[in-house]
């Protein structure tokens, strides 16, 4: 596969962009190669600047649940752009999409649109602090909630991919108000919350961890968290930037039947356009300005292009049997990957929840940050490069999730399974 033009583009990019990329994992350092530069995409396929075609399992890190550039969303964005790309003023589109999101997500009574998942999570935490009058937040090792200061303590995603233990520039005064504890450990969760309930404003969690690889919650983990936070007067925040509208129309909270106080949503709302949202109980949301004293604002919040895309996207998600068919594809793919590993004699643990999955290069169960870190990242790097050469586009990190979209066909999934088995056998 010839990637000469991508290579030249990357060298030029490094002259004007730190590391040559606008988000660290894209540099592909952990998988031992340079990135390919994408020119366009359609359906399940990506096309790079050298003209190579790839079957895409990154899906822009999750939001392209319908595949790339579905006609309905493209048409909605095109129509909206004709009326202007931004107003910085109220629109009927944001009102319509807000009503759809509130109807879809069970715990939401009101919602506020922002521009990214990071903006949603940082705003939700500020709101929880303002609502409770307490300062401390509890998060979980390996969970990633964006790059706001409070969240970079034992974070997931690119932070663990690059082996960064924290980040310079985060003041100690911020760090001391963040407690990070093991994911899926109910005993430590209860001990922490009971001992420090007077100072804890909120617990924020990915209901399915997606930034240290796909890790499901234990059978009673979320239920225990809900019961404890409710008893102790602590706000429970579900970070559904990945799981929202991905696991079901109502997100992970509908999937697991556990209702948080606040929910954070991300770019899947807008079919991949820059958008995020946070919402929850009216009693809490009414603390936000202009109704209350907790301030949050943004000129591009409720951007008309993102709102138009979101309305079209959610209408498509409501089609009959959408999630049933999507999850059946994912189950077929996951079963095929597991059989491929068994056939090659490669130790792989595959975790799947709905249409999210990760194959960890380890024979042991992966249930938290420490067990995820046992995965063989060097072997994953070899696998990534071999699959890329065969036109299969995977996440350039062992600690990310593979996503299935509605655009993936059974034949394409069979091809990817065959290429996976070839790659595994080549590593033996």
N, C-alpha and C positions, 0 to 999 in steps of 0.2 A: 504494500500500500504506500503510495507516494504522498507525503505530507510536507513537501518542500515549501509551499507557500505559507502554510501554517507556521512552520519554523521561522521563516523570515518575518512574518507578522508578529510573532512572539518577541523576537529580538527588538523590533521597532517599538512594540508596546512597552517593553521594560525601560525604554528611554523616557517615557512620559507618564507611566503608571507604576506605582510601587509594586515590584514583583511581576509587573506585566499583566496583572489581573485586578479586577475590582472586588473580588471576594477570594480569600486565601486558598481554599481547597481547589479552586479552578486551576491553580498553577501545576497540579498533578505531581508535586514533589514526593508525596508519600508512596506513589506507585511507580516512581523511577522513570518518568518520561516527561516530555513537554506536552502542553495541551494542543488539541486541534481547535481551529477557529471555525465556528459554525456560521454558515452563510444564510441558511433558511431551513425550514422544517414544515412537514405536512403529515398529518395522521400520526403514525408510529415511527416515522423516519426523520432523521437529521441529515443534512448535506453540508459538508465543510467547504472551505474556500478552494481546496484542491479538487473538488468534484466527487469526493468519496461519499458513499451512502452508509448510514448506520441505523440499526434497529435500536430505538431509544428506550432504556429502562430507567432513566433519571427523571424524565418528564418535568424538566425545569425544577427539580427537587420536590415534585409532588403535585403541583397545581394543574398540570395538563391532563386532567382525568378523562377528558374526551379525546385526547390526542392533540396534536398541534394544528392551529389555524382552522378549527371547524367553521364551516360556512356561516352558521347562525351567529357566532360570536364576532367573526370578521365583519359581517354585514352590520351588526349592531354598533361596533366601534366606528366603522366608516360613516354611518349615518350620523352618529353623535358628533364626530369630528367636524362635520359640515356646519354645525351650529356653534363651533368654537371648542377648543381643547381645554379651556378652564374659565371659570367665572369667579371663583372665590366668593360665591353667594349661594343661598339655598336653591335647590332645584327639585322638580317633581321626581326625577330619577332616583335621587338619594332617599326620598321619602318612600318610594315604591320598593326599592331594594331593602331598606330597613324593615319594612313590613314583612317582606318575604323571609328575611333572616330570623326575625323574631318568631314568625310562625314555624320555621323549620327547627330551630334549636330549642329543646324543651325548657331549659332553665332561664331563657332570655325573656325579660319583660320590656327592656329598652336597650338600644345599641347605639354606639358612637363609632363612625367610620374614621379611620386614620390611613396612613400610607404604607405601613409595613407591619410584619409580625413583631419586630423589635419595638416599634412605637406602641403597638397594642399592649404588649406585656409590661413595658415600663409605665404606661399610663394606668393600667389596671393595678399595679403595685402601689403607685402613688395614691390612687383612689382608695385602696384598702387601708393604707396608712392614715389617710385623712378621715376615713369613716370610723376607724377604731381608735384613733389617737395614739397608736403604738407604732414602733419603728422597725422591729426585727422581722425579716422574712425568712422562711424556711424553704429551701429547694432541695433537689436530690442530685447526688453525685452522677455526673455524666449526662444529666438533662441540660439542654441548651434552650435558653429563652431569649436569644438575641444578644447583642453586644453592649447593652446598657451596663453601667458600672456594677450594679448589684448582682448581675447574673454571671460574671466571669470568674466566680469562685467555683472551682472543680466543675467546669462546664464541659459540655460535649461538643459535637460537630467539629469544625475546623480547629478548635482549641486542642482537642485530644489528637486529632489527625496530625497536627504539626508538633505535638508533644510540648505544648505551652502550658505550664502549670497554673498560670494566672495571666495578668497583663500589667506591665508598667502603666502608670497614668491613672490607676484606680486607687484613690486615697484610702488609707487605713481606716478612717472614720466610716467609710462606706462598707468595707469588708467586715468590720466588727458587728455590723447590723445584718449580716447574711450568715445563716447557718445552713451548711450542706450536709445531708445525711444519706446513708445508703438507700437506693431504690429497692423496693420490695421487702424491706425489713420492718415489719410491724412493731416489733418490740422497741427498737430504737426510735421509731416514729412516736409511739405513745410516751416513752420516757422523756423525749425532747419536748413534746408539746405540753405535757403535764408540769414539767419542771419550770418551763419558761413561758407559760400561758399569759402571764401578766404583761409580757413585753412583745409577744409575737402578734404582728398584725395579720399575717397571711401565710398560707402554705400554697406554693405554686408548683404544679406538676404537669408533665406530659402524661396524660392517661395511658397512652402507649408510648414508651420511650422510642424516639425516632432519630436521635442524634448521637447515640453510641451504638448504632445499629438498631434494628427492630427488636424491642424487648417488651413482652406483654406484662401487664400487672398480674400479680398473684391473685388467686381466686377471691380473696377477701381484702386485698390491699386497698383498693379505692373505697370500698364500703367502710373499712375501719377508719380511713382518713376522714371520710365524710362524717361519721359518727363522732369522732374525737373533736374535729373542728367545730361542729355544731354545739357540742356540749361545752366547749371551752371558750366560745365567743371569738373564734378565729375565722377570718374570711378564707374560703377555699377557692382557689383559682385554677381552672383547667386551661392549660395552654394547648389549644386545639388548632394551632397554626398548621400542623400536619394532618391531624386526625379529623378536623372539622370538614364536613361534606365529603370526606374520603372513606371513612368506615361505614357511614350511613348518612342519610339526608340530615339526621339530627346529630351527627358526629359521634364521638366516643361516649358521650353521656347517654345518648339513646342506646348505643350498642351495648353498654354495660349497665344501663339503668341506674346511674348514679348522678345526682344533680349538684353541681357546684354553685357557689354564690356568684362568681364572675367567670366569664369565658372569653378567651382570646382567640381570634380567628385570623387567617392570613390570606395570601394571594390566590388561593383556590377560589375564593369568592368571585374574583374578577377574571377568572379564566386565564390567569397568569399576568394580568396587568398589576402595577404596584398598588396594592390595597391591603388594608388590615382592618380589624374591628375589635372592639371589646364591649361586652354587654353583660347584663345580669339582672338582678332584682332591682325593681324601680326604687326602692328605699335607698339602695346604695348608689345607683346611677344618678339619682337626683342630687347627689352631693357635687356633681360636676358643674362648673361654670357654663352658662350664666345662672343656673338655678341654685347652685351651691358654691362653696368657697374653693373647691379643688380645681386648679386651673390646668387646662389642656387645650391646645389650639393647633390649627394647621391650614395654610392657604389652600393646599391641594387635597385636603380631606373631603371626601365625597366628590372627587373629580368626575366630571360627567362621562369621560370615556370608560373609566373603571366601573362606574355605576351601570352604564349601558351593557357592558360586557357581563357584569354580575347578574343582571336580570335575565339575559339570554342564557347564561350558564346554568342558573338555578332552574329555569324552565326545562332545560335539557335533562337535568338530574332527576326531575320528577317523572320522567318517562317510565312506563310500566316495566317492571323487572330489571331496571338499570343496575341496581346494586347486586341483585341475584346473579345476573349474567357476568358482571365484572368479577365478583368473588369466585365464581365457578372457573373462570379463566385463570385467576390467581392460584387457585387450588391445583388445577391441572399443571401449571407451570412449576409450582413448588414441589409437587410430587415428582415431576420429571427431573428436577435438579437434584433431589435427594437420591433418586435411582442412579443418576449419572455419577454422583459421588461414590455410591456403593459399588457401582460397576468398575470404577477406576481405583477403588481402594484408598480414596483420599478422605481423611477425617474432616467432615464438615457438619456443623450443626445449623440447621435451617430453622429460623424463627419466622412465623407468618401470622399476621392478624389482618383479616380481610385482604385488601389488595396491596398491603405493605409487606415486605419481607427482606431478610438479610441472611446470607449464607456466611457464617463465621468459620474460619479455618481453624477449628478446634474440635476435638471429640467430645468435649464436656458441655453440659447444659449452660446456656448463657441467660442469666436472670438479673444481672446487675452490672455496674461499672467494672468491678474487679474481675468478674468472669469474662466480660467482653474483652478486657485487656489481655487475656490469655491467647487470643486469636493470633495466628501467624500472619503478620502484616506483610512480611517479605513474600510469602507465597501468594497472598492476595495481589500484590504488585505484579508478580509474574502472570497470574491469571488475567488481570486487567489488561496488560499489554497484549497478551495473546488473543483475547476476545476482541479488543479494539482492532487488531490486524485483520480479524475475520468479519469486521463490520458490526460488532455488537457493542453498544455504548453503555457502559456501566458507570456507577459513581466512582470517582477517583479517590476513594477512601474505603477501608474496611469497615469504618464506623458510620456508614450511611445506609439508607434504605433503597431498595429497588422497588419501583412502582409499576403496576400494570394499568394501562389505559383502555378505554372502550374501543380505541382504534386498533389495538393489537389483535391480530387474527390467530386462530388456532395453528395455522400453518407457520406463521412467524414464530410462535412460541415453540413449536416443534423444532424449527431450525435452531433457535437459541439453545434449546436443550441439547441438541446434537453437537453444537459447537462447544457447549460447556463440557460435555463428556470428552470431546477431543482435547480440550485444554487441560482437563484434569489428568487424563492419561498421559499427556505429554510431560506432566510434572512428576510422574512416578519414577 
